[in-house]
Amino acid sequence: MPEEAELKLSVRPEHAARIGKHPVVRKLKTGRASTKHLVGTYFDTPDLLLRRRDLSLRVRTVDRRFIQTLKRMKPSNGAILTRDEWEADVTGESPDLSKLEANDIRQVFEADGVAASLRPLFRTDVQRTVWHLRDADAEIELALDIGEIRDQNGGRVPVCEAELELKAGDARRLYDVALALNDRVDCTVSGQAKSERGYALYRKEALVPVKASRVALKRGTTVWQAFVAISRNCLAQLEANAPVAREGRDPEGIHQARVAIRRLRAAFKVFKPALPAEKRKYFAKDLRWLQQQLGDARDLDVFLGEMLDPMLAHLPTEPALIELRKRVVKARAAAQVRARKALESRRYGRLRLELERWFAEPLAPDAEPALRRSVRWFARRSIRKAHDKMIAAGEDLAGLSEAGLHALRIRGKQARYCVEFFADLFPEKGPHRHAKLLAQLQDCLGGLNDSAVANEVLARLKRAGGALDPRAKAHVVGWFAARIHEERTKLERIWARVSKVDAYWASR
């Protein structure tokens, strides 16, 4: 049973022609490139049984041959997709289930009615150019696919992607070649196979924001393994929300993308005592840049949706607010463009690839000893430190200035992410109750911080487009005056509970 290991890259269409001329391709290629027209039809049952079993069934037409391919997705290994794959020649455009060799796979199709209910759902139609690359450590097939996916009802989505498939050798070389391509080609990791995109098209699935998923850690996990698992969890959330953020229709897409970046930055801070300083500082710079590129759009979304629009609902004819809204909408559109460009940029693509390349490295013999220790020891220490720093920041809660409340918000946020990262390592109720309280604290402090964000937004609008109507700022100040008193009262109640949380992390 052959196994496919593949790294997919989404490529900006206007950069696709650069791939064949790239120095790394010219240096490593063996023989000439070949280009073929490939048409593949994907089959499943009406209730999508194969998809639910992590299977995909395709019949591809190429050079008057019909090639049936069945793939079974394997557990994720970062950005590299690994799948069991069975191929066989068939006599026509329909599947021939007698060609299936694996008993467990055949049993799926032998269940009542499955074989008879298979039907074509969508089709891929691409021009594929293939280069065979070889160096001392690996043999790689580089394929550039340009075309589209079409469903049975005429829906279609474009395809412009490069696939690096490992034929022999070290899988890390896939990242090395991808990073070399990234020097001249705008490309980034694509976690979606064509089959996944085809199913989304067939089901008319709209792009939707995705919240963070639970981080699954086992007690035998080392500190390094935990860091990689947590970081990849954050990256998965970022990858899931990047298309929504780029589309720009749902503000929650940019919000959840920023949450993912913030969680990843928090992971670097939590693991700071154990990580190599040069690596941590190197990635911290790009992660900070990426969060900043999305920051303006998020701030303007919050200002518009949670303050200005509710205010206009009470004062619908106020000229100062109507004019302010026009300027905010214009500024938000420009900020969304910046966010989209950042998520499509070569710099973002390189960040993703370099992170995955690092995660794929085995620990060096001279690595920080702490990275080899059990993560439970590290988790207890990390949660205690994060909690104690937060408590210290809020010691004089009633007397905290706006800057002090902001500092407490940052500490509370870091404590929350730390607890959520390691929750699986402790008795269930303790960390989940703690995380819930910290989320309430974060929301309350976020409400108080909104006034500071609003002032920053007004200042940016003034710098960009000239003075604002003084009445607009007066309305904003008045709006937050009432909220600040309410949130301060709520904060005291939440803080009393957070500061007395049981120290479950001290248990062994």
C-alpha positions in Angstrom: 0.0 0.0 0.0 1.8 3.2 -1.1 1.7 6.2 1.1 1.6 9.8 -0.3 3.4 12.6 1.5 2.6 15.9 0.0 3.1 19.6 0.7 0.5 21.8 -1.0 1.2 25.5 -1.8 -1.4 28.0 -3.0 0.3 30.2 -5.6 -0.7 33.7 -6.8 -1.8 33.2 -10.4 0.4 35.9 -11.8 3.4 34.2 -10.2 2.7 30.7 -11.5 4.9 31.1 -14.6 7.9 31.9 -12.4 8.1 28.4 -11.0 9.6 26.7 -14.1 12.2 29.4 -14.3 13.2 29.3 -10.7 16.9 28.6 -10.0 16.1 25.7 -7.6 13.9 24.0 -10.2 16.6 24.5 -12.9 19.3 23.2 -10.5 17.5 20.1 -9.2 15.3 19.0 -12.2 16.1 15.8 -14.0 14.9 15.6 -17.6 12.3 17.9 -19.1 9.1 19.2 -17.7 5.9 17.5 -18.9 2.5 19.1 -19.3 -0.8 17.2 -19.4 -4.5 17.9 -19.3 -6.1 16.1 -16.3 -9.8 15.7 -15.7 -10.8 14.0 -12.5 -14.3 13.0 -11.4 -14.9 12.5 -7.7 -17.6 10.0 -6.5 -19.5 9.6 -3.2 -22.9 8.6 -1.9 -25.7 11.1 -1.4 -25.0 11.2 2.3 -21.2 11.6 1.7 -20.2 8.3 3.4 -16.7 8.4 1.9 -16.0 11.9 3.1 -17.2 10.9 6.6 -14.7 8.0 6.5 -11.8 10.3 5.4 -11.8 8.6 1.9 -11.9 10.1 -1.5 -12.6 8.2 -4.8 -11.6 9.6 -8.1 -11.4 8.5 -11.7 -9.0 10.6 -13.7 -8.7 10.8 -17.5 -5.2 11.3 -18.8 -3.8 10.4 -22.2 -6.9 8.2 -23.1 -6.3 6.2 -19.9 -8.8 6.0 -17.0 -7.0 5.9 -13.6 -9.0 5.2 -10.5 -7.5 6.5 -7.2 -8.7 5.9 -3.7 -7.1 7.9 -0.9 -7.4 7.7 2.8 -6.4 10.6 4.9 -4.0 9.9 7.8 -3.5 11.8 11.0 -2.0 15.3 10.5 1.7 15.8 10.4 1.8 19.5 10.3 1.6 21.0 6.8 2.5 17.8 5.1 -0.5 15.8 4.0 -0.1 12.0 4.4 -2.5 9.6 2.8 -2.8 6.0 1.9 -3.2 5.7 -1.8 -4.4 2.9 -4.2 -4.3 3.4 -7.9 -5.6 1.1 -10.7 -6.4 1.4 -14.4 -10.1 1.0 -15.2 -12.0 0.8 -18.4 -14.1 3.9 -18.3 -15.1 7.0 -16.4 -16.9 5.1 -13.6 -15.3 3.4 -10.6 -14.5 -0.3 -10.7 -14.7 -1.5 -7.1 -13.3 -4.9 -8.0 -9.9 -3.1 -8.3 -9.9 -2.3 -4.6 -7.3 -4.4 -2.8 -7.5 -3.5 0.9 -10.0 -5.6 2.8 -11.0 -2.9 5.2 -11.6 -0.5 2.3 -13.6 -3.1 0.4 -15.9 -3.6 3.4 -16.9 0.0 3.3 -18.2 -0.4 -0.3 -19.7 -3.9 0.3 -22.1 -2.5 2.9 -25.7 -2.5 1.8 -26.4 -0.1 -1.0 -23.0 1.8 -0.9 -21.6 0.7 -4.3 -24.9 1.2 -6.1 -25.4 4.7 -4.6 -22.1 6.1 -5.8 -22.5 9.2 -8.0 -20.3 11.9 -9.5 -20.3 15.0 -7.3 -17.6 17.3 -8.8 -14.8 17.4 -11.3 -11.3 18.9 -11.4 -10.0 20.1 -14.7 -6.4 21.3 -14.7 -3.3 21.7 -16.8 -0.6 20.0 -14.8 3.1 20.7 -15.4 5.5 18.3 -13.7 9.2 18.6 -12.8 11.2 15.7 -11.3 13.6 17.1 -8.7 16.5 15.2 -7.2 19.3 16.0 -4.8 21.4 14.1 -2.3 18.7 13.7 0.2 15.4 13.3 -1.6 13.5 12.8 -4.8 10.5 15.1 -5.2 7.8 15.5 -7.8 6.9 19.2 -8.3 3.5 19.7 -10.0 1.9 23.0 -10.9 -1.9 22.8 -11.4 -3.8 25.5 -13.1 -7.5 25.2 -13.8 -10.8 24.8 -11.9 -13.1 22.6 -9.9 -16.7 22.3 -11.1 -19.7 20.7 -9.5 -22.7 19.2 -11.2 -24.7 22.4 -11.0 -22.3 24.6 -12.8 -20.5 26.0 -9.7 -16.8 26.5 -10.0 -13.7 27.6 -8.1 -10.3 28.4 -9.6 -7.2 26.2 -8.9 -3.6 27.6 -8.9 -1.4 25.5 -6.7 1.9 23.7 -6.5 2.3 20.2 -5.0 5.5 18.9 -3.7 5.3 15.1 -3.4 8.0 13.1 -1.7 9.0 10.1 -3.8 12.1 9.1 -1.7 14.2 10.5 1.1 13.8 13.1 3.9 10.4 14.8 4.1 12.1 18.0 5.4 13.4 18.6 1.9 9.8 19.4 0.9 10.0 22.5 3.1 13.5 23.4 1.8 12.3 23.4 -1.8 9.1 25.3 -0.9 11.2 27.9 1.0 13.4 28.3 -2.1 10.4 28.8 -4.3 9.0 31.4 -1.9 12.1 33.6 -2.6 10.6 34.5 -5.9 7.0 33.2 -5.9 4.1 34.4 -3.7 3.1 31.1 -2.2 2.0 29.8 1.1 0.9 26.5 2.7 -2.5 25.3 1.6 -4.0 22.8 4.0 -6.9 21.9 1.7 -6.8 19.1 -0.9 -8.7 19.6 -4.1 -11.2 17.0 -2.9 -12.0 19.1 0.2 -12.5 22.2 -1.9 -14.7 20.2 -4.2 -16.9 19.0 -1.4 -17.2 22.5 -0.1 -18.3 23.6 -3.6 -20.8 20.7 -3.9 -22.3 21.4 -0.5 -22.3 25.2 -1.1 -20.4 25.7 2.1 -19.8 29.4 2.8 -16.6 30.4 4.4 -17.2 30.7 8.1 -14.9 31.8 11.0 -13.5 29.0 13.1 -12.7 29.3 16.8 -9.8 27.6 18.5 -10.1 23.8 19.0 -9.0 22.0 22.1 -5.3 21.2 22.4 -4.9 17.4 23.0 -1.9 16.6 25.2 -1.0 13.4 26.9 1.0 13.2 30.1 3.9 11.4 28.5 4.4 14.3 26.1 7.7 16.2 26.3 7.9 20.0 26.5 9.1 20.2 22.9 6.3 17.9 21.6 3.8 20.0 23.5 5.1 23.2 22.1 4.9 21.8 18.5 1.4 20.5 19.1 0.1 23.8 20.6 1.8 25.8 17.8 0.2 23.7 15.1 -3.1 24.0 16.8 -2.8 27.8 16.6 -1.6 27.6 13.0 -4.6 25.4 12.1 -6.9 28.1 13.5 -5.1 30.8 11.5 -5.2 28.7 8.3 -9.0 28.0 8.7 -9.7 31.8 9.2 -7.3 33.2 6.6 -9.7 32.6 3.7 -12.6 34.2 5.6 -10.4 37.2 6.5 -9.2 37.6 2.9 -12.8 37.4 1.6 -13.6 40.3 4.0 -17.4 39.8 4.3 -17.5 38.5 7.9 -15.5 40.7 10.4 -15.2 37.6 12.6 -12.8 36.1 10.1 -10.1 38.8 10.9 -10.9 38.6 14.6 -10.4 34.8 14.8 -7.3 35.0 12.6 -5.9 37.6 15.1 -6.9 35.3 18.0 -4.9 32.5 16.4 -1.8 34.8 16.0 -2.2 36.0 19.6 -2.5 32.4 20.9 0.7 31.5 18.9 2.6 34.5 20.3 1.4 33.5 23.8 2.7 30.0 23.2 6.1 31.4 22.4 6.0 33.4 25.7 4.9 30.4 27.8 7.7 28.3 26.4 10.2 31.1 26.5 12.3 29.5 29.3 12.9 26.3 27.2 13.1 27.6 23.6 16.3 28.6 21.8 16.5 32.4 22.1 17.5 33.0 18.5 14.6 31.0 17.1 12.1 32.7 19.5 13.2 36.2 18.7 13.3 35.5 14.9 9.7 34.3 14.8 8.5 36.8 17.3 9.3 39.6 14.9 7.2 38.3 12.0 4.3 37.2 14.3 4.2 40.8 15.7 4.2 42.2 12.2 1.3 39.9 11.1 -0.8 40.8 14.1 -0.3 44.5 13.4 -1.3 44.1 9.8 -4.7 42.7 10.9 -5.0 45.1 13.9 -6.4 48.2 12.2 -9.2 46.2 10.5 -10.2 44.6 13.8 -10.2 47.8 15.7 -12.4 49.5 13.1 -14.8 46.5 13.1 -15.2 46.8 16.9 -15.5 50.6 16.7 -18.2 50.4 14.0 -20.2 47.3 15.2 -20.0 47.6 18.9 -20.1 51.4 19.4 -20.9 53.6 16.4 -23.8 51.6 14.9 -25.6 51.1 18.3 -25.1 54.8 18.9 -26.6 55.7 15.5 -29.6 53.4 16.4 -30.3 55.9 19.2 -29.4 59.0 17.2 -30.1 58.1 13.6 -30.2 61.7 12.3 -27.1 63.1 14.1 -24.9 64.6 11.2 -21.6 64.3 13.1 -22.1 60.5 13.7 -23.3 60.0 10.1 -20.2 61.6 8.8 -18.0 59.8 11.2 -19.5 56.5 10.0 -18.6 57.3 6.4 -15.0 57.9 7.4 -14.8 54.7 9.5 -16.3 52.6 6.7 -13.7 54.0 4.2 -10.8 53.5 6.6 -12.0 49.9 7.4 -12.1 49.1 3.7 -8.5 50.2 3.3 -7.5 48.3 6.5 -9.1 45.1 5.1 -7.1 45.4 2.0 -3.9 45.6 4.1 -5.0 42.6 6.0 -5.7 40.6 2.9 -2.4 41.6 1.3 -0.6 40.5 4.4 -2.3 37.1 4.4 -1.5 36.7 0.7 2.1 37.9 1.0 5.4 36.1 0.5 6.4 37.1 4.0 3.4 35.3 5.5 4.0 32.3 3.3 7.6 32.2 4.4 6.7 32.4 8.1 4.3 29.4 7.8 6.9 27.4 5.9 9.8 28.3 8.3 7.7 27.4 11.3 6.8 24.0 9.9 10.4 23.4 8.9 11.5 24.1 12.4 8.8 21.8 13.9 9.9 19.0 11.6 13.5 19.1 13.0 14.5 16.5 15.7 15.9 17.9 18.9 19.6 18.7 18.6 21.9 17.0 21.1 22.7 20.3 22.7 19.1 21.5 22.9 17.8 23.0 26.1 17.4 20.1 28.6 14.0 21.4 29.6 12.6 20.6 26.2 13.1 16.9 26.9 11.3 16.9 30.2 7.7 15.9 30.9 5.3 18.7 29.9 3.2 18.2 33.1 6.1 19.6 35.2 6.5 22.5 32.8 2.7 23.1 32.7 2.4 23.3 36.5 5.2 25.9 36.7 3.9 27.9 33.7 0.3 28.2 34.9 1.5 29.2 38.4 3.8 31.9 37.0 1.1 33.2 34.7 -1.5 33.3 37.4 0.8 35.0 39.9 1.9 37.7 37.4 -1.8 38.4 36.7 -2.6 38.6 40.4 0.3 41.0 41.0 -0.9 43.2 38.1 -4.3 43.5 39.6 -3.3 44.0 43.2 -4.6 47.5 43.4 -7.6 46.9 41.2 -9.6 49.9 42.3 -6.7 52.3 41.7 -5.6 51.0 38.3 -5.2 53.6 35.6 -6.2 53.0 32.0 -2.7 51.8 31.3 -2.8 49.6 34.4 -6.0 48.0 33.3 -4.5 47.3 29.9 -1.5 45.6 31.5 -3.9 43.5 33.6 -5.8 42.6 30.5 -2.6 41.4 28.8 -1.6 39.3 31.9 -5.1 37.8 32.1 -5.1 36.9 28.4 -1.7 35.2 28.7 -2.9 33.3 31.8 -6.0 32.2 30.0 -4.2 30.9 26.9 -1.6 29.1 29.2 -4.5 27.3 31.1 -6.2 26.4 27.8 -3.0 25.0 26.3 -2.4 22.6 29.2 -6.0 21.9 30.3 -5.8 18.2 29.2 -3.0 17.5 31.7 -5.1 18.2 34.8 -8.4 17.1 36.4 -11.2 18.3 34.1 -13.0 20.8 36.3 -10.1 22.8 37.6 -8.6 24.2 34.4 -11.9 24.5 32.6 -13.4 26.5 35.5 -10.2 28.6 35.6 -10.3 29.3 31.8 -14.0 30.3 32.0 -13.3 32.8 34.7 -10.3 34.2 32.8 -12.5 34.5 29.6 -15.0 36.6 31.6 -12.2 38.7 33.0 -10.8 39.2 29.4 -14.3 40.2 28.1 -14.8 42.7 30.9 -11.3 44.3 30.6 -11.8 44.3 26.8 -15.0 46.4 27.3 -13.0 48.9 29.4 -10.2 48.9 26.7 -12.7 49.7 24.0 -12.6 53.4 25.0 -8.9 53.5 24.5 -9.3 51.8 21.2 -11.9 54.3 20.2 -9.6 57.2 21.0 -6.9 55.6 18.9 -9.3 55.2 16.0 -10.4 58.8 16.2 -6.8 59.9 16.3 -6.0 57.8 13.2 -9.0 59.2 11.3 -7.9 62.7 12.1 -4.3 62.1 10.9 -5.6 60.4 7.7 -8.4 62.8 6.8 -8.3 66.0 8.8 -10.2 67.2 11.8 -13.4 65.5 13.0 -16.6 67.2 14.0 -16.1 67.9 17.8 -19.6 66.6 18.4 -18.6 63.2 17.2 -15.9 62.8 19.8 -18.3 64.2 22.5 -20.8 61.5 21.7 -18.1 58.8 21.8 -16.8 60.0 25.2 -20.3 60.1 26.6 -21.1 56.7 25.3 -18.2 55.1 27.1 -18.6 57.1 30.3 -21.7 55.0 31.2 -20.1 51.7 30.1 -16.9 52.3 32.1 -18.8 52.5 35.4 -20.8 49.4 34.6 -17.7 47.4 33.5 -15.8 48.5 36.6 -18.5 47.2 38.9 -18.6 43.9 37.0 -14.8 43.7 37.1 -14.7 43.7 40.9 -17.1 40.8 41.0 -15.1 38.7 38.5 -11.8 39.6 40.1 -13.0 38.3 43.5 -13.6 34.9 42.0 -10.5 34.8 39.8 -8.1 35.7 42.6 -9.5 32.9 44.8 -9.4 30.1 42.2 -8.2 26.7 43.5 -4.6 26.0 42.7 -5.3 22.7 40.8 -1.9 23.1 39.1 -0.1 22.4 42.4 -1.5 18.8 42.6 0.7 15.9 41.4 
